[in-house]
């Protein structure tokens, strides 16, 4: 005798139709939304980390090119403002751009921090990422707010910071310090070449944003924003920080 099965049942089956129930679909959608929410900040953090690493690599490239330039040319590329001028005036000289223009660096883009949104690609200021005036840092004089200068104005050879200048300084007529070309000049290893302030919102240790600081020895050290900005926590001027100030 043939046994007839109930509609919808298959041999060995459970009697359920294929597909998801509404509840199951809602659960899957909820999990997908949760995973997406977790991935978005992770992706953003990865992008910011890549930008910081690119900036560090560029700073190291600048340091290498600068040391070769100084050996060849007998001094750092000029980029200074006369003490009697408006400190917001355009500095004299090409500054770090000379490294590209004279063939010491192959890519002009290496002079632009990927986090610097100060100017568009068509603007000459686009390539000033590592030479800008930084009003947020500690400095006794307005001139020393610039991240890159060929003289910091220390004229006394007995001053501990005298050799921590890219270019020596001298008094002319007892008026004000000016840069001096000295082919034999070699800065101390802990001389600050320049710094990058553009990652402080994303490059953090605890709650403190970090500057990326390039030293003459070619190292790039992350130094807390508070140390760079507050003379009660760091040196009197930001350019006087050293490797030991890093975290």
Secondary structure, DSSP 4 states (H G I P E B T S, - for coil): -PPPPPTT--TT--SPPSS--HHHHHHHHHHHHHHHHHHHHHHHHHHHHHHHHHHHHHHHHHHHHHHHHHHHHSSPPP-B--TTS-TTSPPBS-TTHHHHHTTS-S-GGGGS-TT--SS-TTSGGGG-TTT-B-TTS--SSGGGGBS--S------TTSTTTTSSSS-EEEETTTEEEE---TT----TT-EEEEE-TTTTTSEETTEEEEEEEETTS-EEEEEHHHHH-TTTS-SSGGG--GGGB-
